[in-house]
């Protein structure tokens, strides 16, 4: 990364705006004689974001969490004021529970429980040994937070606002362009198959990030804030393309093997649709219809062509809907008819919640807080409270990471830099300054360059460490005092707290990317097994959950070495298996008893397959394929209704998805059936 990519006009404006908001909050805090103005300054940098809508949403959720944490402090402290050990235990339990709850929600709404947790830590822990003025302490904490949030939001919206809507729509356009490029590569076999699998999972990861980012849109000042429901509906259709692209890739294989005039025609049509050449969509629809004939499929080729036709129709339909939605969003006032037609639920129906990792993180927070609080009370060190507070807050803030230790180590290095800077300012620069304006100018020399780092994702942890720790270590007040002993104790407690958090998380919390990727793959496989066993059959929940998990998996698989077995898992293939089985189970309810029994046998065999890890499923897979072939081979003899025809077509698609490289079943020709009769 070079300097030009960091010091951009946008990043400089963001840093200047954030510094202006911080100094405004500082000025108001000292004018109204708030006890800890430095908390207001630090909080401005905590909620800072380059986009104005994101600041508003973060601020609102943080304020809600602070109010909830303040209320919890007012309940706990007076009732346990005479029992310091019980009060400490209650605070630890509350912070751990709030951390657990925050990790179950990966949207910005998670700030509410997160802030409710460490507000109790910051406001309540000092009251363990000095339980006086509880109400005043809590109120001042809320006032400082509210002041910082208000200043940050006003400056962000009033001074060169950068809107969430514009950035979000540009990212959606970029996603759709990547999906179109992947469609073209899939249709023509233009890139390596492994590369296409990684790209599908990468698109799933970006879609999950966009879904979380959309939460900020309703707080934005742009015209797009009225189109939240349309944006969500567009995102749902976007991710619906991913399993269809995987399906299309698999269907090309049997078409190539068949090598018949019809299969060649289908391959040419797939390439045509992949190219998306102008004025070809309507003619493509007519050619799709011409690929198949009515009646019961009498050959493997017909089953494959019917599946190709269905996949191509779905791709064209979803692509058209995406374009219509994009045009509706682009309009100043989207038509109400479009809103009604494309309305989407506010929340995913099957968002993945990693309860295991949330519990592990909550346990690490509890251990870290319990040990640091015990050290504080046992040692009698006055700044032991700072040691406990910082260790708990750092553990909470980085709890969502698989392995927070590397980030914590970087944070220690940055904090040491902040300590040096705060020492120079506190004992060499600030004593020579008289007046608010010179003080602001002096602080700007440090905070403005540091604030630029906050706008760069790869440098955000450096910017956060500098901009938050610096005002806290300086303990900015209305009248600065220089007490070396106090400063040294605070600095030592802060650094030791971070080191201790690294030790605790390294022992109890760190999980490698490969381990977590393997867990996510296992969760998906077991979900498919539950579908096969009829313990879960909602197609919408299946689709949402597996796409969500695939996105989480992709972000971890990208960090694995090429030799890793785990990185080769194809979670979107698992999704397709689940969707085919869900459709087959639904169609079986309308089928004849023989077909229904054969379908149940197939699903039972596949439940066994997906209960096993891939290395142990060879025999189970052979049994499942045998039952699938038996169902498919029965098609020419027993199909009587449309549901049975569609069920057998789905069975063929499922067979291609489960074992695309095996030889297909050979359906008896009409002459063979006559001879047998």
N, C-alpha and C positions, 0 to 999 in steps of 0.2 A: 504494500500500500504506500503510495507516494503522498507528498504533502498536498498536491492539488486536489486529490480525491477526498481529503479531509477538510481543508480550508476552502469550502465552497461558499458562494453567496448565501444559499439557503441555511447552511450550518452556522454561519456567522450571525445572520439575522436571528436565528433561533436562540443562540447563546446570548445575544444582546437583549432580546425580549425576556428571557428567563432571568437574567441578571437584573433587569429593570423591575420585574415582578418581585424578586427577592429583596431588593433594596426598598421598594414600596412597602412590603410587608414589615421589614425591619424598622422603617421610619414610623409606621403606624404603631407597631408594638412598643417602641420606646416612648412615643408620644402619650400612649395610654398606660404606660408603666406596667406592661405585662412582665411577669417574673423571668421568663426565659425567651427573649427575642430571638436567640440563636436557633430555637426549635422552629420558629416561623420561617427563617431563612432556609434551613435545611429541608423543611417540608416542601417549599417551592421547588427545590431541585428533585425531591422524591417524586412529585407528581408531574414533573416536566415532560413534555412530549412535543415533537415538531408539529403535530397536527392539533388544531384547536379543539375539534370534537373529541379527540382522545383525552385531552386534558380535562374537559368537562366531565366525561364519564368516569375517568379515574378519580377525579376530585369528588364527585358525588358519592361514589362507592366508598372511597376512603373516609369521607365525612360520616357516612352511615356507619361504617365499622368503628370509627372513633367514638361516636355517640353510644353504640352498643357496648364497646369496651369500657367507656366511662360509667355507664349504668351498672355493669358487672362489678366494677371496682367499688362503687358506692354500696353495693349489696354485700360483697365479701368482706371488705375491711372493717366496717363497724361490727359485724357479727362475729368476726374472728380476731378482733383487736387484741385480746388477751392471750391468744395462742399463736405465737409467731410461727411455730412449726406447721400447725394446721393451715395458717394463712398462706405460708409458702407452698404447701402441698396443693391448696386450692388454686393458687395462681398457676402452678405448673400444670395441673390437670386442665384448667381452662385454656391455657395457651396451646397445649398439645391437642385438645379437642378441636379448637379453632383451626389449627394447622391441618388436621385431618379433613375437616369439612372444606377448607379452601382448595385442597388438592383434588376433590371430587368434581370441581367445576373449573374447566380450563378457559372460561371466558373472563373478561374483566370483572365480572360480578364476584369473583373469588376474593377481590380486595376487601369485601365486607367482613367475612370471617377472619381473614388474615389480619386486618387492622384491629378487629375486635380482640384478637389474641394479644398482639404485642403492645396495644394501648394499655391493657391491664399490666403488662410487664413493665412498661415505662412509667405509668402513673401509680400503679399499686405496689410495686416492689420497694420503692423508697419508704413506703408506709409500714413495712414489716417491723422495722426497728424504731420508727418514729411516727406512730399512728395519730398524728395531729393534723388539723386542717385538711382532712380528707376531701371534703367537698370543694374547698378552694383549690386544692391541687388538681382535682379532676376538671373543674371548670376552666382553670387557666390553660390546661392542656388542650381542651376542646377549643377554646378561644384562639390559641396559637395556630392550631390546625385549620380552623375555619378561616382565619385571616389569610393564611398562606394560600389556601385553596381559592378564596375569592380573588386575591390579587393575581394569581396565576391565570385564572379563567378570564378575568377582565382584560388583562394585557394580551393574552393569546388571541382573543376574539377581536380586540380593538386595533391592534398594531400588526399590520401585514399578516392577516389570518391565513393559515394554510389549512384547507378544508379536507376532511376525511373522504368526502364523497368523490372528489376528483381523483384522489390517489386510488381509492377502492375501485372505481370504474376502470381506470387505466390498468390496474392489476388484473381485473376480470378480463379485459380485452387481451392482455398478454397471455393469460391462461388459455383462452379460447384459441388464440393463434397457435400456441404450443399443441393443443389438442388436435387442431386441423393438420398441423405438420405431422403429428403422430399417426393420424388417420391415413395420410398420404403414404407414409413409410410402411404402415401395416398393409395397405391395399396393394402395394407394389413390391413388398419384401425388400424395401430400400435400405434398411439398416439391420444391424445385428439383432437377433431375437432377444438376447440378454439386455441389450441397450433399450429395446422397446419395453421390456418388463420393468426395468428400473425407471423409465420415463413415466409409465402408468402409475407407479407407486409414488413418484415424485409429484405428479399432478394431484394425487390424492392428498399428499402432505400439504401442498399449497392450498388445496380446497379447504382443508381443515383450518389452516391459518386465516384464510379469507372469511370463513364462517365466524371465527372468533373476532376478527377485525370489524365485521359488520355491526357488532354490538355498539361500536362507537358512533355509527352513522346517525342514530336517532338524536344524538346530542350535537350534531354538526350544524354549522350555520349555512351550509350550501343548500341548493334546491333539491338535492338528492335525499334529504332527510325524510321527505314525504314518500319516498319510494322504497322504504325498508322491506315491505312485504314482497315487492317485485324483485328486489335484489336477492332475497332469500329463495324465492321461487326459481330465479335464474340459476343460482348456485346448486339447487337440487337437481336441476336438469343437466347442468354441467357434469356433475359427478356420475350421473346416470350413463354418460357416454363411456366411462372407463371399462365396465364389464363388457359392453358391446364391442369395444375395440379388441379386447382380449378374445372374445368369441369369434370375431371376424378373422383374427390371426389363426386360430385353431381350425376354422372351417376351410381355409385355403389349402391346408394339407391334404384332406381327402379329395378336394377338387383336383389338385395336381396329380394325385395317385390315380384317380378315375380316368383321366385323360380321354374324355369323350367329348363330342361336339357341345353338348349341354354344359359340361363342366368348364370347357374352354370359354363358352359364352358367359358363364357366371364369373370367371376370373377376369375377363375383359370388362364386365360391368362393375366389378369391385374396383378395378383400377380407374375406371371412368369416374365413379363417385368419389374416389379418393383424390382425384385431381381437382374436383370441384370447378370444372371449366364452366364458363358462362353459358346460360340458356340450355343447360343439359339436364336440370333436375326433373322437369316434367317428363321428358322422354325417358329418363332413367326409371321413373316410377312405372311407366308402361312396360319397359323391358323387365323390370323386377316381377311384375304380374305374369309376364309370359314365361318365366322360368319354371313355373309349377303348373300342375293340372289338378283338377278337382278329383275327389274320390280317395279311396284308401291307397296309401303309398305301397307300391308293389316291388320296390327295389331300394337298395341302400343309396343309390344315386338320387332317387326321388326324396328320400328322407333328408339327405344332405342339402339338396337344392331348396327344399321347403325351409330349412333352418337358415340358409343363406338369405332367402327372400325376407324372412321375418327380421333378421338382424339388420339388413339394409333398410327396410322400411322404418324400423325403430331409429336407426341412425339419422335418416333423413327427417323423420318427424321431430326428434329432439333437437336437431340442428336448426330446423325452421322455428321451433318454439323459442330456442335461445336467441335467434336473430330478432324475433318479434318482441321478446321481453327486453332485449337490449335497446331496441328502438323506442319502446314505451318508456323506459327509464330515461332515455336521452331527452324526451319531450319535457317541456317546462311543467306541464300539468298532464301527467299520464291519464289517459281515459279511464273512467270508472269501470267500463266494461273490461278493460285489460286487468285492472286490479282484481275484479271479481273472478275473471277467468283463471288468472295465474296465482291467486292467493295461496300462500304457503304457511304452514304452522310456524309459530315464533321460535320453536325449539326442535331440534332433532329428536326423533322418537327413540333412537337407540345409541345415543352418545356413550362411548366407552368410559367407564369409571374404574380406575385401577385401585381397587380397595386395598390390595396387598401392599402396594408401594406407599399408599397414603398412611396405612397403619405403621409401616416401617419408619416413615419420616416422622410421624407423631411420636413414636417410641424414641427416636434419636433426639428429638426436641426435649422430651421428658428427661432423658438421661443427662443431656447436656445441661439443662436447667437445674436438675436435682444436684448434680455434682458441683456446679459452680455456686449454687446457693449455699450448699453445705460448706464449701470452702470459705465463702464470705462470712457466714455466721461463726464458723469455728476459728477462723483466723482473727476476726475482729478488725480486719483492715477496712477503713472507711470507704475506700474506693473499690472494695470487693463487690459492692452493689453495681458499679459500672461494669465490672468483670462479668457478673451474672446477666445484666441487661444486654450487653453487646453480644455475648455468646448466644443468648436466646434469640435475639432479633436476627442475627446473621443466619442462624440455623433455620429460622422460619422463612427468611427471604429467599434462600437458595434451596428450599426443600423440594421444589419441582424438578430439579436436575437429577439425572441418573447417578452421576458421580460429582457432587458439589466440591470435592476437595481441590481440583485444579483451579476452579474459580476462587475458592477461599484463599489459596496460596497467592494468587494474583492480587486479591483484595488486601492481603497482609503487606505485600510490597508497596501497593498504592498508599495504604494507610501510613506506612513508615515515611513515604514522601510527604504526606499531609502533615505528619507530626513535625517534620523538619521545616516545612513551609510555615506552619502555625507558630513554631518557636521563633523563627526569624521575624514574622509579623508581630507576634505578641511582645517580644522583648527588644526589638530593634526598630521597627517601623511605626507601629501604632502609638508608642509613647511620645513620638515626635509630632503626632498629628493632632490638630485642634480644630474641630468643626466637622459637621456631617458630610459636607461636599468633599473635602479632601479625603475623608475616610472612605467614601464610596469610590473615589478615584483609585485609592490604594488597593481596595478589595477587588476592583475590576481588573487590575493587572494580573491577578491570579485566577479569579473565577470566570472571566470571559474566555480565556484560552481553554481552561478546563471544561467549560460548558460546551465548547465545540465538540469535545469527545462524546458527550451524551447523545449527540445527533447521529453518530456513526455506530452502527450495531456492533462492529468488531471491537470498538473502543469504549463501549457503553459502561463496562464494569470499571474501567479506569476513570472515566468521567464521574461516575457515581461515587466512587471512593474518594476522589478529590473534592468534589462539590459538596458532599454531605459531611464528610469528616472534618473538613477545614473549618467551617463555621462552628461546629460542635466543639472542636478542640480549642478554638479561640474563645469560646463562651462569650460571644458578642453580647454586650450589654449597652445600656445608655451611657455608662461611664466605665471605660475599660480599666481593669487593674491587672498588674503583672505579678502573679504569685508563682514562683518557679516550682515550689513543692507541690502545689495543687496541680499545676500543669503536668509535671513529671508523673505524678500518681495517676492522673487521668490517662495520659498517653500510655503508660506501662500497662494499666488495667485494660485498655482498649486492645493493644497488641496481644497481650496474654490471652484475652478472651477469644480472639480470632485463632490463635495457635491451639487453644484447648478445643475449640469447635472443630478444627481440622482433625485433631486426634480422635474425638468422639465420632465424627461422621466417617472417618477412615475405618474405624472398627465396626460401627453398627449400621452405617447407612449406604456407603458407596456400593454401587452396582454397575457393572460394566455395560457398555452399549450392547455387546453380544448377548449377555444374559437377558437383558430386557427385551431385545429383539426376539430371542427364543421364546420368552414368556408370551409376547404378543402373538407370535405364530401359533403357539400352543392354545392360547385362548380362542383364536379363530377356528382352529381345527376342532376343538371341543364344541364350539358353537354349531359347527356343521354337523357333528355327531348328534347333538341334541335335536337338530332339525330332522335328521334321518329317523331318530327314535320317537318323533312326534312329541317332543317336549318343548318345542318352539317352532311356530309356523307362520309368524307374521312377516310377510315379505318386506314391508317397509322398514320394520325394525331391523331385520337382517341386513338389508341394503345399507341403511345408515350406520349401523354399528361396524360392519366389516370395512366399509369405506373409511370410517373414522380410524379404525385400528390400522388399516393399511397405511394411512398417512403417518401415524405415530411410528409404525414399523420402518417406513422409508427414511425418516429422519435419523433413525439409529443405524439402519443398514448402510447408509451413505458413509458412516464412520468406520465400517468394518473393512478388514483387508480382503482382497479378491479371493483369497484361499478359504475364507470362512464359509462353512456349510450353511450357517444360519441365513446369510445374506441372499442365498438362492431361493428362499421360500417365496412363493407367489400367492399372496393373500387374496388378490383379486380373483384368482382361479378358485380359491375356496369360496368366495362370494358367489361366483357363477354356479358352482355345485349346489350351494345352499338354495339359490333362487330356482334352479331347475327342480330340485326335490320338493320345494314348497309348492310349485306349480303342479307337479305330478300328484302330490297328495290331494290337492284341491280338485283336480280333474278326476281322480280315482273315485271320488264320491258319486260321480255321475256315470261311471262305467259299469259294465256288467261284472258279475261276481268273479268269473275266471280272470279277467283283466285286473280287477281289484286285488285279488290274491297274489297275482304275479308282481304287481306294483309293491305291495307290502313286503314281499320276499326281497325285492331289489333294495328297498329302503332299509330293511333290517340288516342286510348284508353290508350296505354302505355305512351303517351306524357302527358296525364292528371295524370297518376299515379306518374310519376317522377317529375312533377311540385309540388307535395305535399310532405310534410315531412312524414316520415314513420308512425307516429302515426295517421295521418289523411287519410290514403289511402285505408282503408279496402274496402269501397264500390267501389271505382275506380278500385281496383285490381280485385274484383269479376267480374266487367264488362269486364275488359281486358282479364281475364281468359276465360270468356264465349266466347268472340270473337276468342281467340286463339283455343279453343276447336272446334268451328264452322269451322275454317280453317282446322284443323287437321282431323276432321271427314269427310270433303269433299274429302279427298285424294283418297279413293278407287273409287269414282264416276267420278271425273273430270280430274284426272291427265292424260295428253297426251304427254308431252314433259319432257326431263330430267330436265330442269330448274324448272318445277313445282314440280317434285319429290324432288329435292334438297331444294326447298323452304319449303315444308312441313316438311322435316327432320330438317331444321333449326328452324321451328316453334316449333317442339317438343323439341329441345334443349333449345330454349328460354323459353318454359313453365317450363321445369325442373329447369332452372336457376332462374326464377322469383318466382316460388312457388313449390319448390321441395318436400314439405311435404304434398301437397294436392293430392287427388285421381286423377289419370289420366283419360282422356276421354276413353270410350270403343268404339273402332271402330267396325262397323258391320262386322260379318263374311260373307264369300261368300254365305253360306246357307241362312243367314238372308236377304242379298241383293236380292237373287233369289226369296225368298218368297214375299218380298215387291214388286218386279217387277210383 
